[in-house]
Amino acid sequence: MSAPQSPYARLSDDEIAALADLVDLIDERTDVPVSLEGLDGFVTALTCSPRAIPPEEYFPVLFDRDDGLDAIFEDEADMARFLALFERRRNEIARALAAPIEDLTDPRALSPLIMDWNGLLAELPPAEAGRLKAAGIPYAQLWAAGFLLVVEHWEADWNLPVDSKDEAFVDEVLDPFYVLAAPLDELSPEERAIRREDHVALAVWGAYELREFWLDRGQAPRA
C-alpha cells in the first residue's frame, strides 16, 4: 500500500481523473449539474475571495444541498478520497495564485482544469459526439460559471461603495468571467471576435489581480 500523499502535493493526471470520476458520482446524486471544470472555477474563486469561506459554508452552495457530503457518498472511502483530492487541488490553486509570476507559461502559474471538448468529441462514437456537440458547451463556460457562483452567492462580501474606483476595477476584472459564462448568442461581435483562450487568459490574470486587491485591503484567504 502506497504512503498517503501530502496535502500539498500536486495532483497527477491519474489523480485528476480520479477526482473527475468522484465529481461525476456527485453529479449523479445531486439536483444540479456538477463538473470537474465547474468545481475548479469555484475553488479558484474561493482562493481569491474577500474572505476565507469554510467548507461547511461552501459545500452546501457547490452541491446545492445542506445534508452533508456523507449523504451524497454511500462509501466513506470515496468521500475521504474526494476530500483529500479536493483539498490538494485547493492548495495547488492557492500556491499558483500566490506565486510571483510574469507569464502564464510559467510552470508555477494557475492552469485551470478546463475540459478539452474537441479531444473528448474525437474519442466518442459519432452519434454520442454529435449529441454533445449539439449541446453546445463552449470552451471554459463551466469554469467561469463555477467562479461566478462564488461571486454571486457571496455578493455581500464583494460589494464595494457604489461608483467607487475600486468597484469599477473589480467589475472590469470580472468581465472576462461573465463573457466566458454567457451563452454565445448573447456576446457582442467584439467579444466573439476574441478567442475564448484569450478570454481565459484574461480571467486567469484577473484571479491574480483579485487576490492581490483583497490582500491589499487586509482581506482574502492566504496561501
C-alpha positions in Angstrom: 0.0 0.0 0.0 1.4 3.4 -1.0 2.0 6.1 1.6 -0.6 8.9 1.7 0.2 11.9 -0.4 1.0 15.2 1.3 -2.0 17.6 1.3 0.4 20.0 -0.6 1.4 17.6 -3.3 0.3 18.4 -6.9 -2.3 16.2 -8.4 -1.1 13.8 -11.0 -3.0 13.2 -14.2 -4.4 9.9 -12.8 -5.5 11.7 -9.6 -7.2 14.4 -11.7 -9.0 11.6 -13.5 -10.0 10.1 -10.1 -11.3 13.4 -8.9 -13.3 13.8 -12.1 -14.8 10.3 -11.5 -15.8 11.3 -8.0 -17.3 14.6 -9.2 -19.3 12.6 -11.8 -20.6 10.4 -8.9 -21.7 13.6 -7.0 -23.3 14.8 -10.2 -25.5 11.7 -10.3 -26.6 12.2 -6.7 -27.4 15.9 -6.6 -30.1 18.0 -8.2 -27.8 20.4 -10.0 -25.1 19.6 -12.6 -21.6 19.4 -11.1 -18.4 19.0 -13.2 -14.7 19.0 -12.5 -14.3 22.1 -14.6 -17.0 24.0 -12.7 -15.6 22.8 -9.4 -12.2 24.1 -10.4 -13.6 27.5 -11.2 -15.5 27.5 -7.8 -12.3 26.7 -5.9 -10.4 29.4 -7.8 -12.9 32.0 -6.7 -12.7 30.8 -3.1 -9.0 31.4 -3.2 -9.2 35.0 -4.4 -12.4 36.0 -2.4 -12.7 38.8 0.1 -12.7 36.4 3.0 -11.8 32.8 3.8 -15.0 30.7 3.4 -15.1 27.4 5.4 -16.1 24.1 3.9 -19.3 23.9 6.0 -20.4 27.1 4.2 -19.2 26.4 0.6 -20.0 22.7 0.1 -23.8 23.3 0.5 -23.5 26.0 -2.2 -21.4 24.0 -4.5 -23.7 20.9 -4.4 -27.0 22.8 -3.6 -27.8 20.7 -0.6 -27.1 21.1 3.1 -27.4 17.5 4.3 -23.6 16.9 4.2 -21.2 15.0 2.0 -21.9 11.8 3.8 -25.5 11.9 2.4 -24.0 12.1 -1.1 -21.3 9.4 -0.8 -22.5 6.0 0.2 -18.9 4.8 0.6 -16.9 6.6 3.3 -13.7 5.7 1.4 -15.0 7.6 -1.6 -15.8 10.6 0.5 -12.4 10.6 2.1 -10.7 10.3 -1.3 -12.8 13.2 -2.7 -12.0 15.4 0.3 -8.2 14.6 0.1 -8.1 15.3 -3.7 -10.3 18.4 -3.3 -8.0 19.8 -0.6 -4.9 19.2 -2.6 -6.3 20.9 -5.6 -7.4 23.8 -3.4 -3.9 24.1 -2.1 -2.4 23.8 -5.6 -4.6 26.7 -6.8 -3.6 28.8 -3.7 0.1 28.2 -4.4 -0.3 29.2 -8.0 -2.1 32.4 -7.2 0.5 33.3 -4.6 3.4 32.7 -7.0 5.2 35.8 -8.3 4.7 35.0 -12.0 5.2 37.3 -15.0 3.9 34.9 -17.7 1.1 32.3 -17.7 3.6 29.8 -19.3 5.5 29.8 -16.0 5.1 26.2 -14.6 4.0 27.8 -11.3 1.1 29.7 -12.9 -2.5 28.7 -12.5 -3.6 26.2 -15.0 -7.4 25.7 -14.9 -8.9 22.2 -15.3 -10.8 23.1 -18.4 -12.4 20.3 -20.4 -10.8 19.6 -23.8 -14.1 19.2 -25.6 -12.6 18.7 -29.0 -10.4 15.9 -27.7 -13.3 14.3 -26.0 -15.5 14.5 -29.1 -12.8 12.9 -31.2 -12.7 9.9 -28.9 -16.5 9.3 -28.8 -18.7 7.4 -31.2 -20.1 9.7 -33.9 -23.7 9.6 -32.6 -22.7 10.5 -29.0 -20.2 13.1 -30.2 -23.0 14.7 -32.2 -25.3 14.9 -29.2 -22.6 16.5 -27.1 -21.7 19.0 -29.8 -25.3 19.9 -30.2 -25.5 20.6 -26.5 -23.0 23.4 -27.3 -21.0 23.9 -24.1 -18.4 26.5 -25.1 -14.8 26.3 -24.0 -14.3 27.3 -20.3 -18.0 28.2 -19.8 -18.4 25.8 -16.9 -15.1 27.0 -15.3 -16.3 30.6 -15.4 -19.8 29.7 -14.2 -18.2 27.9 -11.2 -16.1 31.0 -10.4 -19.1 33.3 -10.7 -21.2 31.1 -8.4 -18.9 32.2 -5.6 -19.0 35.8 -6.6 -22.8 36.0 -6.8 -23.7 33.8 -3.8 -21.4 35.8 -1.5 -22.2 39.1 -3.2 -22.4 40.9 0.1 -18.7 40.1 0.7 -17.8 41.5 -2.8 -19.8 44.7 -2.5 -17.9 48.0 -2.7 -19.0 51.6 -2.5 -21.2 52.4 -5.5 -19.4 54.3 -8.3 -16.1 54.0 -6.5 -12.8 53.4 -8.4 -12.5 50.1 -6.6 -15.9 48.9 -7.7 -15.1 49.8 -11.3 -11.8 47.9 -11.1 -13.4 44.7 -9.7 -16.2 44.9 -12.4 -13.6 45.2 -15.1 -11.5 42.2 -13.7 -14.7 40.1 -13.5 -15.8 40.9 -17.0 -13.9 38.1 -18.8 -15.6 35.6 -16.5 -19.0 36.9 -17.5 -18.1 36.8 -21.1 -17.0 33.1 -20.8 -20.1 32.2 -18.8 -22.6 33.8 -21.2 -24.4 32.0 -24.0 -22.6 32.6 -27.3 -25.6 34.3 -28.8 -25.6 36.9 -26.1 -22.0 38.0 -26.8 -21.2 41.2 -28.7 -19.4 40.9 -32.1 -16.3 42.4 -30.3 -16.5 39.7 -27.6 -16.9 36.9 -30.2 -14.0 38.2 -32.2 -11.6 37.4 -29.3 -10.6 33.8 -29.0 -12.0 32.1 -25.9 -8.5 31.1 -24.9 -7.6 34.8 -24.7 -10.7 35.4 -22.6 -9.5 32.6 -20.3 -6.0 34.2 -20.1 -7.6 37.5 -19.0 -9.7 35.7 -16.5 -6.7 33.9 -15.0 -4.8 37.1 -14.7 -8.0 38.5 -13.1 -7.8 35.9 -10.4 -4.3 37.0 -9.6 -5.4 40.7 -9.5 -8.4 39.9 -7.3 -6.3 38.1 -4.8 -3.8 41.0 -4.6 -6.7 43.5 -4.4 -8.3 41.9 -1.4 -4.9 41.3 0.3 -4.1 45.0 -0.1 -7.4 45.8 1.7 -6.4 43.4 4.5 -8.7 40.7 3.3 -8.6 37.5 1.2 -7.5 33.9 2.0 -3.8 33.4 2.3 -1.8 30.5 0.8 
